[in-house]
Amino acid sequence: MSLAASVLLAVILTYMQREVTALPVLLAWCSFMVLASLLRAVLVFVYQRFPVDAGAAVRVRLQWFRLGVLVAGAIWGSAGFLLFPDNHPQHQMFLIFMLAGLTAGGVVSFSADLTCAVVFSVSAILPLTIRLLAAGNDLSLAMGASTLLYLGFMIMSLRRINLSICENIALRLEAAAREEKVRVSEERYRLLLNHSPVGIFHYDTNLVITYCNKLLADILHSSIDNIVGLDMKSLKDQALLPALRKALSGELGYYEGYYRATLSVADGWIFMTCAPFCGDTGEIVGGIAIVQDVSERKAAEEEIKYLAFYDPLTHLPNRRLLLDRLKQAQASSSRNGREGALLFIDLDNFKALNDTLGHDIGDLLLQQVAERLTACVREGDTVARLGGDEFVVLLEDLSEQAFDAAAQTEIIGEKIIAALNQPYRLATHECHSTPSIGATLINSHQYGIDDLLKQADIAMYQSKKAGRNTLRFFDPQMQASITARVEMEGELRKALERQQFQLYYQIQVASSHRALGAEALIRWQHDGFGLVSPADFIPLAEETGMILPVGQWVLETACAQIRKWESSPLTCDLQLAVNVSPRQFRQADFVEQVRRILIGSGIKPDRLKLELTESLVLDDIDDTIHKMNALRDIGVRFAMDDFGTGHSSLSSLKKLPLDQLKIDQSFVRDITVDPDDAVIVQTIIAMAHNLGMEVIAEGVETEAQRAFLERHGCSVCQGYLFSRPVPLEAFEALL
């Protein structure tokens, strides 16, 4: 606006002085004035469109601005010389009036920058003053002195105007900054309230709600309009009021509990914190409450608590809760003298049902078992699930006499057996399941909790050994047997490392008493136990999985021995038979293991004979045939051990690539005195010959037995008549 006014004044001055000043001078002066104003306008435009914040850039802009002011002042000042008419007082007065007014306007316009204001005032009025003083006449001198005084007054006033304007600008900026800060703070506060994850409301000293955020309305299933103005003394649930009033007394108030809303059907667990709200003078004018809906947290806590103490599948107490109740039962028995009992229940053949029908059907069975067990006991008793198919029943308040308590326990146990023997309807399947139950009595603190569970577990295994689907009570001899078994298991795991195993050899001979080979039999020579019978440790090795490394050791040792025998004319034709356990044979890489051992030892494969039992062969006959054929192709021979004691059929037998049938010693023992055994042996021999197989009899102990076997076509024998199983040195000496 000031630039536009400056251009307009320049045009007016040019027009007024047209008659007293040369036209070219007027046009040139006016053009310079307009051009300078336009250039300054460009500076203004650039500053407004492209503002800068950096200090150096601001200083550069200011220098350009001051330069523009100086140029404009100089051009206006030049008018005091170029446009000053010598003999025209009226035009002189107009020029003086114009420049004086322009100087005053410049002081106002540029007073924010003291330098610009002084430069413009001096450059605009000083040339005119000099011109008047130079004229020399009294009027000109007086007027020159007046303009000089005017300039001095302007410069002196300029400082105060500059300070006043700068202060006003600073105050304006500070006020704007405070307003922006307040606006941002209010906006932040509003956003915090509206988007806070908790409900918030304000209330006055009369417990009337004056504000609430949207989340509080959502928690209460209501609206802000309905909540604001609510007198909380009229709430349906008054449990909140003590915490609200505590805040009005200057303290923090807390409430956690189940809340039922007044204006809706909302309910749930909430946690509320109340704090006092103070006015400008510091007095309490109300309170602020923060409300959290903790229903999900409470539900999660209950779920965690439930999962910690209950089985999620059957909803029965789990092991943790059982142990707690067992401890309480012991304490109760100690106080009242009454016996209790612990029943350990394991479902027979549950794994087979799981494997054949699937885990979902198995889960249905477990759920129905849980229901039947619960129905079999009294209300004060406990039915728990330990995991898998194992359940425990805790009976309390039985008779004070151990015998009577055992009788009561047996009655309940038989009731459980009868209930669990009933058919189960599992989806589209009808199934049967039986339990094996072990029981032990609880008598105060005679035994620890873990000991009682162990006793019941041991009794349960005795029940399984007795044929399953029955109940057995704990006997201390069971504990001793289990302890010995655990010790043996630990030593068995160290036996390979300590090289405590060795092979014994039992000779196999033909009718001419010519040695055909031997059966390799493992023995365990323990430093503490002495010579451990295979009947004691082989079942344990099968159960623990140790049979796999032990079986591999037997194969490797047997093949290494065959390699040594091949270098001697006396033993180069001997064949060595090795028993293979079912678990060992069922390994996916069993064929590859045998092939690798044969290659490593470098023996003729037909010198190795693997003996398999009927139960192993029939367990998975297709897999058996596949593996036997794979090994038969490389020369390994096979014999069926203990033939006649299993359930193999002729149809199965003819499919197997067997080289030899081994008549079990239970038939050989009485062939000379029992006609039935004699017939069975003769039948086995005839069948083997008809199928193109060799036949060998084991357990031959007398010459009469040998003669009978030879007479009926079995010329190969093995037994005590020839030799017991002996170490390698004794066997080679026997040869």
C-alpha positions in Angstrom: 0.0 0.0 0.0 2.8 2.4 0.8 4.5 1.7 -2.5 1.3 2.4 -4.4 0.9 5.6 -2.5 4.5 6.6 -3.3 3.9 6.0 -7.0 0.6 8.0 -6.9 2.4 10.9 -5.1 5.2 10.9 -7.7 2.6 11.1 -10.5 0.8 14.0 -8.8 4.1 15.9 -8.2 5.1 15.4 -11.8 1.8 16.8 -13.0 1.9 19.8 -10.7 5.4 20.8 -11.7 4.9 20.4 -15.5 4.7 24.1 -16.0 7.8 25.1 -14.0 10.2 22.2 -14.8 11.5 20.9 -18.1 9.4 17.9 -19.3 12.3 15.5 -20.0 13.5 16.0 -16.4 10.1 15.4 -15.1 9.6 12.2 -17.1 13.0 10.9 -16.3 12.5 11.5 -12.6 9.0 10.0 -12.6 10.2 6.9 -14.5 13.0 6.3 -12.0 10.5 6.6 -9.2 8.1 4.1 -10.7 10.9 1.7 -11.6 12.3 1.8 -8.1 8.9 1.2 -6.7 8.3 -1.8 -9.0 11.7 -3.3 -8.0 10.8 -2.9 -4.3 7.4 -4.5 -5.0 9.2 -7.5 -6.4 11.2 -7.8 -3.2 8.0 -7.7 -1.2 6.4 -10.4 -3.4 9.5 -12.6 -3.1 9.5 -12.2 0.7 5.8 -13.0 1.0 5.8 -16.0 -1.3 9.2 -17.4 -0.2 9.7 -16.6 3.5 12.9 -17.6 5.1 13.7 -18.6 8.7 17.5 -18.9 8.7 19.3 -15.9 10.3 21.7 -15.4 7.4 18.9 -15.4 4.8 16.9 -13.0 6.8 19.8 -10.6 7.1 20.3 -10.8 3.3 16.6 -9.9 2.7 16.9 -7.0 5.2 20.0 -5.6 3.4 18.1 -5.7 0.1 15.1 -4.0 1.7 17.3 -1.2 3.1 18.9 -0.8 -0.3 15.5 -0.3 -1.8 14.6 2.2 0.9 17.8 4.1 0.3 17.2 4.2 -3.5 13.6 5.4 -3.0 14.7 8.1 -0.5 17.5 9.3 -2.9 15.1 9.6 -5.8 12.6 11.6 -3.6 15.5 13.6 -2.3 16.7 14.4 -5.9 13.3 16.0 -6.4 14.4 18.8 -4.0 17.0 19.8 -6.6 15.5 18.7 -10.0 11.9 19.8 -9.4 12.6 22.9 -7.3 11.3 26.0 -9.2 13.3 29.2 -8.4 10.7 31.9 -8.9 7.5 30.1 -8.2 6.7 30.2 -4.5 3.5 28.3 -4.7 5.2 25.4 -6.5 8.1 25.5 -4.0 5.6 25.3 -1.1 3.8 22.3 -2.8 7.2 20.5 -3.2 8.2 21.2 0.4 4.7 20.1 1.6 5.0 16.9 -0.5 8.5 16.0 0.7 7.7 16.8 4.4 4.6 14.7 4.3 6.4 11.9 2.5 9.1 12.0 5.2 6.5 11.6 7.9 4.9 8.7 6.1 8.3 7.1 5.7 9.0 7.4 9.4 5.7 5.6 10.2 6.2 3.0 7.5 9.9 2.2 8.3 9.9 2.8 12.0 10.1 -1.0 12.7 13.6 -0.8 11.3 15.4 2.2 12.7 18.1 2.2 10.0 15.5 2.3 7.2 13.6 5.1 8.8 16.6 7.3 9.4 18.1 6.6 5.9 14.8 7.4 4.2 14.1 10.6 6.2 17.6 12.0 5.7 17.8 11.1 2.0 14.3 12.4 1.2 14.4 15.8 3.1 18.1 16.8 3.4 18.6 17.7 -0.3 15.6 20.1 -0.2 17.0 21.6 3.0 20.4 22.2 1.4 18.7 23.7 -1.7 16.7 26.2 0.4 19.8 27.2 2.5 21.7 27.6 -0.7 19.2 30.1 -2.1 20.4 32.8 0.4 17.3 34.9 0.8 15.7 35.3 4.1 12.6 33.3 3.2 14.6 30.4 1.8 16.9 30.5 4.8 13.9 30.4 7.2 12.3 27.6 5.3 15.6 25.6 5.1 16.1 26.1 8.9 12.5 24.9 9.5 12.9 21.8 7.3 16.2 21.0 9.1 14.4 21.4 12.5 11.6 19.2 11.2 14.1 16.5 10.1 15.8 16.7 13.5 12.4 16.4 15.3 11.5 13.4 13.1 14.8 11.6 13.9 14.4 12.3 17.6 10.8 11.0 17.6 11.8 8.1 15.5 13.5 6.3 18.4 10.5 6.3 20.6 8.2 5.3 17.7 10.6 2.4 16.9 10.7 1.2 20.5 6.9 1.4 20.7 6.3 -0.5 17.5 8.9 -3.2 18.3 7.3 -3.7 21.7 3.9 -4.0 20.1 5.2 -6.5 17.5 6.9 -8.5 20.3 3.7 -8.5 22.4 1.7 -9.5 19.3 4.1 -12.3 18.6 4.1 -13.5 22.2 0.3 -13.3 22.3 0.1 -15.3 19.1 2.5 -17.9 20.4 0.6 -18.2 23.6 -2.7 -18.5 21.7 -1.1 -21.2 19.5 0.3 -23.0 22.5 -3.1 -22.9 24.2 -4.8 -24.0 21.0 -2.3 -26.9 20.5 -2.7 -27.8 24.2 -6.5 -27.8 24.0 -6.4 -29.8 20.8 -4.0 -32.3 22.3 -6.1 -32.5 25.5 -9.2 -33.0 23.4 -7.5 -35.8 21.3 -6.2 -37.4 24.4 -9.7 -37.5 26.0 -11.4 -38.6 22.8 -8.9 -41.3 21.9 -7.8 -42.3 25.3 -8.0 -46.1 25.9 -9.8 -45.4 29.2 -13.1 -43.7 30.0 -12.8 -40.3 31.6 -15.3 -38.0 33.3 -15.3 -34.8 35.4 -17.8 -34.2 38.2 -18.5 -31.3 40.5 -18.7 -31.2 44.3 -22.4 -32.3 44.1 -21.3 -35.5 42.3 -22.9 -34.3 39.0 -21.0 -35.3 35.9 -19.9 -32.2 33.9 -17.9 -33.9 31.1 -17.2 -37.4 29.8 -15.4 -38.8 26.8 -16.8 -41.1 24.2 -15.1 -44.2 25.5 -16.9 -43.9 28.8 -20.1 -43.7 26.9 -19.1 -46.8 25.0 -18.2 -48.7 28.1 -21.6 -47.8 29.6 -23.5 -48.5 26.3 -24.9 -45.0 26.4 -24.3 -41.5 24.9 -22.4 -38.5 26.1 -25.6 -36.4 26.2 -27.2 -38.9 28.5 -24.2 -39.1 30.9 -23.4 -35.4 31.2 -25.6 -33.9 33.9 -26.2 -37.2 35.6 -26.4 -37.0 39.4 -24.3 -40.0 40.6 -26.0 -40.1 43.9 -28.9 -41.6 42.0 -26.8 -44.5 40.5 -28.3 -48.0 40.7 -24.9 -49.3 41.8 -23.8 -47.2 44.8 -20.5 -49.0 45.2 -18.6 -46.2 43.3 -19.6 -43.3 45.6 -17.0 -43.8 48.4 -14.1 -43.5 45.8 -15.7 -40.4 44.2 -16.2 -38.7 47.5 -12.6 -39.5 48.6 -11.3 -37.4 45.7 -13.4 -34.4 46.8 -11.6 -34.6 50.1 -8.2 -34.2 48.4 -7.1 -37.9 48.2 -7.0 -40.5 45.5 -9.9 -42.9 45.4 -10.0 -46.4 43.9 -12.7 -48.8 43.0 -12.5 -52.3 41.4 -15.5 -54.5 41.1 -18.4 -55.7 39.1 -20.5 -52.7 38.0 -24.1 -52.5 36.6 -24.9 -49.4 34.7 -27.9 -47.2 35.5 -28.9 -45.9 32.0 -28.3 -49.2 30.1 -28.0 -52.9 30.5 -24.2 -52.7 30.5 -22.3 -54.6 33.2 -18.8 -55.8 33.7 -15.7 -55.5 35.7 -14.3 -52.0 36.0 -11.3 -50.3 37.7 -11.7 -46.6 38.5 -9.2 -44.1 39.8 -10.5 -40.7 41.2 -8.4 -37.6 41.7 -9.3 -34.1 43.0 -9.7 -31.2 40.5 -8.7 -27.8 41.7 -9.8 -24.3 40.5 -7.6 -21.2 39.9 -7.5 -20.4 43.6 -6.5 -23.9 44.6 -9.7 -25.0 46.1 -11.2 -28.4 45.1 -14.1 -27.8 42.6 -14.7 -31.4 41.6 -13.0 -34.6 40.6 -11.6 -36.4 37.6 -12.3 -40.2 37.3 -10.5 -42.6 35.0 -12.5 -45.8 34.2 -11.1 -49.0 32.7 -13.1 -51.9 31.5 -11.2 -54.9 32.9 -13.7 -57.6 32.0 -11.4 -59.2 29.5 -8.6 -59.2 31.9 -10.8 -60.7 34.6 -11.9 -63.4 32.2 -8.3 -64.1 31.2 -7.3 -64.4 34.9 -10.2 -66.8 35.5 -9.2 -68.7 32.4 -5.5 -68.8 33.5 -6.6 -70.0 36.9 -8.8 -72.6 35.4 -6.0 -73.9 33.1 -3.6 -73.9 36.0 -5.8 -76.3 38.0 -8.1 -78.1 35.5 -7.6 -80.3 32.5 -9.0 -78.4 29.4 -10.2 -81.6 27.7 -12.1 -83.4 30.5 -12.6 -80.4 32.9 -11.2 -82.6 35.7 -8.7 -81.4 38.2 -5.1 -81.7 36.9 -2.0 -82.9 38.6 -1.4 -79.6 40.4 -4.8 -79.5 42.0 -4.7 -83.2 42.7 -1.4 -82.8 44.7 -3.0 -80.0 46.7 -6.1 -82.1 47.5 -3.9 -85.1 48.3 -2.0 -83.0 50.8 -5.3 -81.9 52.3 -6.5 -85.5 52.4 -3.3 -86.5 54.3 -3.9 -83.7 56.8 -7.5 -84.7 57.2 -6.5 -88.4 57.7 -4.1 -87.3 60.4 -6.8 -85.4 62.3 -9.7 -87.8 62.1 -7.8 -91.1 61.9 -9.8 -92.2 58.8 -8.0 -93.9 55.9 -8.1 -92.6 52.4 -7.1 -94.3 49.1 -5.5 -93.4 45.8 -6.6 -95.2 42.6 -4.3 -94.9 39.6 -6.2 -95.7 36.4 -4.7 -96.4 33.0 -6.8 -97.3 29.9 -5.8 -100.5 28.3 -4.7 -100.3 24.6 -5.6 -96.6 24.4 -2.8 -96.0 22.0 -4.1 -98.5 19.5 -7.5 -96.8 19.5 -5.8 -93.4 19.0 -3.7 -94.8 16.1 -6.5 -96.5 14.3 -9.5 -94.1 14.8 -7.7 -90.8 15.3 -7.0 -88.5 18.2 -10.4 -86.8 18.0 -12.1 -90.2 18.7 -9.5 -90.8 21.5 -10.5 -87.4 23.0 -14.2 -88.3 23.0 -13.3 -91.6 24.8 -11.3 -89.6 27.5 -14.3 -87.3 28.0 -16.7 -90.1 28.5 -14.3 -91.9 30.8 -14.1 -88.7 32.9 -17.9 -88.6 33.1 -18.2 -92.2 34.2 -15.4 -91.9 36.8 -17.1 -88.9 38.3 -20.4 -90.8 38.5 -18.7 -93.7 40.3 -17.4 -91.7 43.3 -18.9 -89.6 46.1 -19.3 -85.9 46.0 -16.3 -85.3 48.3 -14.0 -87.5 46.4 -11.7 -86.2 43.6 -11.3 -87.5 40.0 -8.3 -86.0 38.3 -6.5 -86.5 34.9 -2.7 -86.7 35.0 -2.3 -86.6 31.3 -2.8 -89.0 28.3 -5.0 -91.9 29.4 -4.0 -91.7 33.0 -6.6 -90.8 35.7 -6.4 -90.7 39.5 -9.3 -91.1 41.9 -8.7 -89.8 45.5 -11.1 -91.3 48.1 -11.4 -89.7 51.5 -13.1 -90.5 54.8 -12.9 -94.3 54.5 -12.9 -96.6 57.5 -10.4 -96.2 60.3 -9.3 -99.8 59.9 -6.9 -100.5 57.0 -8.6 -103.8 56.1 -12.1 -102.2 55.9 -10.7 -99.2 54.0 -9.1 -101.6 51.5 -12.5 -103.4 51.1 -14.3 -100.1 50.5 -11.6 -99.1 48.0 -12.0 -102.5 46.2 -15.8 -102.0 46.0 -15.4 -98.6 44.3 -12.6 -100.0 42.1 -14.9 -102.8 40.9 -17.6 -100.3 40.3 -15.2 -98.2 38.2 -14.2 -101.3 36.2 -17.8 -102.2 35.5 -18.6 -98.7 34.4 -15.6 -98.4 32.1 -16.3 -101.8 30.6 -19.6 -100.6 29.1 -19.5 -99.8 25.4 -18.7 -96.3 24.3 -20.5 -94.5 21.5 -17.8 -92.3 19.9 -19.2 -90.4 16.9 -20.1 -93.2 14.4 -18.0 -95.8 16.2 -18.9 -98.1 19.0 -15.8 -99.0 21.0 -14.9 -101.0 24.1 -12.2 -100.0 26.6 -10.9 -101.6 29.9 -8.9 -100.1 32.7 -6.0 -101.3 34.7 -6.2 -99.9 38.3 -3.6 -99.7 41.0 -4.5 -98.7 44.5 -2.8 -97.6 47.7 -4.1 -96.5 51.1 -3.5 -93.1 52.6 -2.6 -93.2 56.3 -1.8 -89.7 57.7 1.8 -88.8 56.7 3.4 -92.2 56.7 4.4 -91.6 53.0 5.0 -88.5 51.0 2.7 -87.4 48.2 5.1 -88.5 45.5 5.5 -91.8 47.2 1.8 -92.4 47.2 1.5 -91.7 43.5 4.4 -93.9 42.8 2.9 -96.7 44.8 -0.4 -96.5 43.0 1.5 -96.4 39.7 3.4 -99.5 40.6 0.2 -101.3 41.6 -1.3 -100.3 38.3 1.5 -101.9 36.3 1.0 -105.1 38.5 -2.6 -104.9 37.3 -1.5 -104.9 33.7 0.8 -107.8 34.3 -2.1 -109.7 35.8 -4.0 -109.5 32.5 -5.4 -106.0 32.6 -9.0 -105.0 33.4 -8.4 -105.6 37.0 -7.4 -103.9 40.3 -4.3 -104.5 42.3 -3.1 -103.1 45.6 0.4 -101.8 46.2 2.8 -104.3 47.8 6.2 -103.1 49.2 7.9 -105.9 47.2 6.7 -104.1 44.1 8.7 -101.0 45.1 11.9 -103.0 45.6 11.4 -104.6 42.2 10.9 -101.3 40.5 13.9 -99.7 42.3 16.1 -102.6 41.1 14.8 -102.2 37.6 15.5 -98.4 37.6 19.1 -99.2 38.7 19.5 -101.8 36.1 18.3 -99.4 33.4 20.8 -96.8 34.4 23.6 -99.4 34.3 22.4 -100.8 31.0 22.8 -97.4 29.4 26.5 -97.4 30.4 27.2 -101.0 29.5 28.1 -100.3 25.8 30.4 -97.5 26.8 32.1 -99.7 29.4 32.4 -102.6 26.9 30.6 -104.9 29.3 28.7 -106.9 26.6 30.2 -110.0 25.0 29.0 -112.7 22.7 28.6 -116.3 23.7 28.4 -119.0 21.0 26.2 -122.2 21.0 27.3 -124.7 18.5 24.9 -126.1 15.8 25.8 -129.6 14.5 24.8 -132.0 11.8 24.1 -135.8 12.2 27.7 -136.5 11.6 28.7 -134.3 14.6 30.1 -131.9 12.1 29.9 -128.3 13.2 27.8 -126.2 10.8 27.8 -123.0 12.7 26.6 -121.3 15.9 24.1 -119.0 17.4 25.5 -115.8 18.8 24.0 -115.0 22.1 24.7 -111.7 24.0 25.8 -111.7 27.6 26.2 -108.8 30.0 29.2 -109.1 32.4 28.5 -106.3 35.0 31.1 -105.4 37.6 28.6 -105.4 40.4 25.7 -107.6 39.2 27.9 -110.3 37.8 26.7 -112.1 34.7 23.2 -110.8 33.9 20.8 -113.1 32.2 19.4 -111.9 28.8 16.0 -112.7 30.2 16.5 -109.9 32.7 18.0 -107.2 30.5 16.7 -107.8 26.9 13.1 -106.9 27.7 14.3 -103.8 29.5 16.5 -102.9 26.5 13.4 -103.3 24.2 11.3 -101.1 26.5 13.9 -98.3 26.8 15.1 -98.3 23.2 18.6 -99.5 24.2 18.0 -102.6 22.0 18.8 -100.5 18.9 22.5 -99.7 19.7 22.9 -103.1 21.5 21.5 -104.9 18.4 23.8 -103.0 16.1 26.8 -103.9 18.3 25.8 -107.6 18.1 25.6 -107.5 14.3 28.9 -105.7 14.0 30.7 -108.0 16.5 29.2 -111.1 14.8 30.3 -110.0 11.4 33.8 -109.2 12.6 34.0 -112.7 14.1 32.9 -114.3 10.8 35.7 -112.3 9.1 38.2 -113.8 11.4 36.8 -117.3 10.9 37.0 -117.0 7.2 40.8 -116.8 7.4 41.0 -120.3 9.0 40.4 -123.6 7.2 38.8 -124.9 10.4 36.2 -122.2 10.6 35.9 -120.7 7.1 32.6 -122.5 6.4 30.8 -121.7 9.7 27.6 -119.9 9.6 26.7 -117.5 12.5 23.0 -116.9 13.5 22.0 -113.6 15.1 18.7 -112.9 16.8 17.0 -109.7 15.6 14.6 -107.9 17.9 11.2 -106.6 16.5 12.1 -103.0 17.3 15.5 -103.3 15.6 14.0 -104.9 12.5 11.2 -102.3 12.2 13.8 -99.4 11.8 13.3 -97.8 8.4 17.0 -98.1 7.6 17.5 -101.6 8.9 18.4 -103.0 5.5 20.9 -100.3 4.9 22.4 -100.8 8.4 23.0 -104.6 7.6 24.4 -103.8 4.2 26.8 -101.2 5.6 28.0 -103.7 8.3 28.5 -106.4 5.7 30.5 -104.1 3.4 32.5 -102.8 6.3 33.4 -106.4 7.5 34.0 -107.7 4.1 32.5 -111.1 4.8 30.4 -113.4 2.5 26.8 -112.4 3.3 25.6 -116.0 3.3 27.7 -116.7 6.4 25.3 -114.4 8.3 21.9 -115.8 9.3 19.2 -113.6 10.9 16.7 -115.3 13.2 13.2 -113.7 13.4 10.3 -114.6 15.6 6.8 -115.4 14.4 5.4 -112.3 16.2 7.9 -110.1 14.5 7.1 -111.5 11.0 3.4 -111.3 11.4 3.3 -107.8 12.9 3.6 -106.2 9.4 4.1 -109.0 7.0 4.4 -106.8 3.9 7.2 -104.8 5.4 8.8 -108.0 6.6 8.8 -109.6 3.2 10.2 -106.4 1.6 13.1 -106.2 3.9 13.8 -109.9 3.9 13.9 -109.9 0.1 16.2 -106.9 0.0 18.7 -108.7 2.3 18.2 -112.1 0.6 19.2 -110.5 -2.7 22.6 -109.7 -1.2 23.0 -113.2 0.2 21.8 -112.9 3.8 20.0 -116.1 5.1 16.9 -116.1 7.4 15.6 -118.5 10.0 12.3 -118.4 11.9 13.1 -118.8 15.6 10.8 -120.6 18.1 8.6 -121.9 15.4 5.3 -123.5 16.6 4.8 -121.1 19.5 3.2 -118.3 17.5 0.2 -118.1 15.2 1.8 -118.1 11.7 -0.3 -119.7 9.0 0.8 -121.7 6.0 -0.4 -118.9 3.7 1.9 -116.4 5.5 4.7 -118.9 5.8 5.0 -119.6 2.1 5.3 -115.9 1.3 8.4 -115.5 3.4 11.9 -116.0 1.9 12.9 -118.3 4.8 15.9 -120.7 4.6 15.3 -122.4 7.9 12.7 -123.3 10.5 13.8 -123.6 14.1 11.7 -126.0 16.2 11.1 -124.5 19.6 12.7 -126.4 22.6 9.3 -126.6 24.3 8.3 -129.3 21.7 11.7 -131.0 21.7 11.8 -131.4 25.5 9.2 -134.2 25.6 9.3 -135.7 22.1 10.4 -139.1 23.5 7.6 -139.3 26.1 4.7 -137.1 24.9 3.1 -138.4 21.7 1.5 -135.0 21.0 4.8 -133.2 21.0 6.2 -136.0 18.8 3.5 -135.5 16.2 3.9 -131.7 16.3 7.7 -132.0 15.7 7.2 -134.6 12.9 4.6 -132.3 11.2 6.9 -129.3 11.4 9.8 -131.3 9.9 7.6 -132.5 7.1 6.1 -129.1 6.4 9.6 -127.5 6.2 10.8 -130.1 3.8 7.8 -129.7 1.6 8.4 -125.9 1.5 12.0 -126.4 0.6 13.4 -125.2 3.9 16.0 -126.5 6.3 14.9 -127.5 9.8 16.9 -127.2 13.0 15.9 -128.3 16.5 16.9 -126.3 19.6 17.0 -127.4 23.2 18.3 -130.9 22.4 19.7 -132.3 25.6 19.7 -136.1 25.3 20.9 -138.6 22.8 17.4 -140.0 22.6 16.0 -136.7 21.4 18.8 -136.4 18.8 18.2 -139.8 17.5 14.4 -139.2 17.3 14.9 -136.0 15.3 17.5 -137.6 13.0 15.2 -140.5 12.4 12.3 -138.2 11.3 14.4 -136.0 9.0 15.9 -133.3 11.3 19.6 -133.7 11.1 20.7 -130.3 12.5 20.5 -129.8 16.2 21.5 -127.3 18.9 21.4 -127.8 22.6 23.1 -128.7 25.8 23.8 -132.2 24.5 26.5 -130.6 22.4 27.4 -127.5 24.4 26.0 -124.7 26.4 26.5 -121.1 25.1 30.2 -120.4 25.8 32.7 -117.6 25.3 34.7 -117.4 22.1 37.8 -119.2 23.4 35.8 -122.1 24.7 33.8 -122.3 21.5 36.9 -122.5 19.3 38.4 -125.0 21.6 35.2 -127.1 21.3 35.6 -127.0 17.5 
